[in-house]
Amino acid sequence: MNRDVRMISLLAISCLVLWSAGCSSKAGRSDGSTAYPAPIDSMPSTSMTDLPGTERPGPGMAITKVDPATAKRQMDQMRAEQTATATAGLRDVFFGYDSWNIDDEGRQALSRDAEWLRTHPAVQLKVEGHCDDRGSTTYNFVLAEKRAKSVRNYLMELGIKPERFTVVSYGKERPFCRDRSETCYQQNRRGHLVVRP
């Protein structure tokens, strides 16, 4: 009899776990209806179109071990980009919380950047989008991509050709500042231009 009670209890707990797992896969809407979420490997769409040169990680990407020669080459390339970017004196564009709109200060910085780019027509740029660490990884990835595209689009409006740009979203994965303060968050919400030597 004691064994039967345990078995029934175990079955009841199993049913409860299965039922709650099934309910958690539905998303509630404000009108009370439910919807199933998109598959995990799909990327959220953005409101701005992708141009050639936009980098996106694909589903099923795996991390592999890198041989020392490849790691050294990548580090050398990163250092060369940092040096070229510092020499160019290009300025970052900073964004408000949960925004990808460029303010007056950002437009002024991009106008100066566009002047430099016009005098250096062979330079290729990587436009990086970044966020602070608040919010989900997926949300910040999309927001950072919109920020990078805003920077790219504004530079295109200023006459810089689109084939000179590569757009990359890092979301919240590469913070400039790691403190938990609004000043630090502001520094992380940026569009960063990198000169590709």
URURBEL-V392627 format. One record per residue. N is the residue number from 1. RES is the residue in three letters. PSI is psi as a letter, one per 30 degrees, with the letter a starting at -180 (999 if undefined). Layout:
BEGIN
{{N RES PSI} {N RES PSI}}
END
This chain:
BEGIN
{{1 MET e} {2 ASN e} {3 ARG e} {4 ASP e} {5 VAL e} {6 ARG e} {7 MET e} {8 ILE e} {9 SER e} {10 LEU e} {11 LEU e} {12 ALA e} {13 ILE e} {14 SER e} {15 CYS e} {16 LEU e} {17 VAL e} {18 LEU e} {19 TRP e} {20 SER e} {21 ALA e} {22 GLY e} {23 CYS e} {24 SER f} {25 SER f} {26 LYS k} {27 ALA k} {28 GLY k} {29 ARG l} {30 SER f} {31 ASP g} {32 GLY f} {33 SER l} {34 THR l} {35 ALA k} {36 TYR k} {37 PRO l} {38 ALA l} {39 PRO k} {40 ILE e} {41 ASP g} {42 SER k} {43 MET k} {44 PRO k} {45 SER l} {46 THR l} {47 SER f} {48 MET k} {49 THR l} {50 ASP k} {51 LEU l} {52 PRO k} {53 GLY f} {54 THR k} {55 GLU k} {56 ARG k} {57 PRO k} {58 GLY l} {59 PRO k} {60 GLY g} {61 MET k} {62 ALA l} {63 ILE k} {64 THR l} {65 LYS k} {66 VAL k} {67 ASP l} {68 PRO e} {69 ALA e} {70 THR e} {71 ALA e} {72 LYS e} {73 ARG e} {74 GLN e} {75 MET e} {76 ASP e} {77 GLN e} {78 MET e} {79 ARG e} {80 ALA e} {81 GLU e} {82 GLN e} {83 THR e} {84 ALA e} {85 THR e} {86 ALA e} {87 THR e} {88 ALA f} {89 GLY g} {90 LEU k} {91 ARG k} {92 ASP l} {93 VAL k} {94 PHE k} {95 PHE l} {96 GLY l} {97 TYR k} {98 ASP h} {99 SER l} {100 TRP g} {101 ASN k} {102 ILE k} {103 ASP a} {104 ASP e} {105 GLU e} {106 GLY e} {107 ARG e} {108 GLN e} {109 ALA e} {110 LEU e} {111 SER e} {112 ARG e} {113 ASP e} {114 ALA e} {115 GLU e} {116 TRP e} {117 LEU e} {118 ARG e} {119 THR f} {120 HIS i} {121 PRO f} {122 ALA f} {123 VAL k} {124 GLN k} {125 LEU k} {126 LYS k} {127 VAL j} {128 GLU k} {129 GLY k} {130 HIS l} {131 CYS l} {132 ASP l} {133 ASP g} {134 ARG k} {135 GLY l} {136 SER l} {137 THR e} {138 THR e} {139 TYR e} {140 ASN e} {141 PHE e} {142 VAL e} {143 LEU e} {144 ALA e} {145 GLU e} {146 LYS e} {147 ARG e} {148 ALA e} {149 LYS e} {150 SER e} {151 VAL e} {152 ARG e} {153 ASN e} {154 TYR e} {155 LEU e} {156 MET e} {157 GLU f} {158 LEU g} {159 GLY g} {160 ILE k} {161 LYS k} {162 PRO f} {163 GLU f} {164 ARG f} {165 PHE k} {166 THR k} {167 VAL k} {168 VAL k} {169 SER k} {170 TYR f} {171 GLY b} {172 LYS g} {173 GLU f} {174 ARG i} {175 PRO k} {176 PHE e} {177 CYS k} {178 ARG g} {179 ASP l} {180 ARG i} {181 SER l} {182 GLU e} {183 THR e} {184 CYS e} {185 TYR e} {186 GLN e} {187 GLN f} {188 ASN f} {189 ARG i} {190 ARG l} {191 GLY k} {192 HIS k} {193 LEU k} {194 VAL k} {195 VAL k} {196 ARG j} {197 PRO 999}}
END
